[in-house]
Amino acid sequence: MRLRPRPHGKFITLRQAEAELGIPYARIYIWVTTGLIPRVDPDVAGQSILIRRTDLEQFIDDNMTAVRA
């Protein structure tokens, strides 16, 4: 998987994660709803599902393997 440059910010929406990482929205949504990646409290975030960029990056680092060409 080739990662695109990521803008710096503490929180990220699932759509932003999809665009930046090229991982389908549905897959990221499942990771969040099953608790693999913690979401920001809805009372704080409003309607958008927000996750911490660091939590997403840690999950990717711990669980994904790079495919070498």
Sequence and secondary structure as in RCSB ss.txt:
>XXXX:A:sequence
MRLRPRPHGKFITLRQAEAELGIPYARIYIWVTTGLIPRVDPDVAGQSILIRRTDLEQFIDDNMTAVRA
>XXXX:A:secstr
         SEEEHHHHHHHH   HHHHHHHHHTTSS B  HHHHTTS EEEHHHHHHHHHHH      
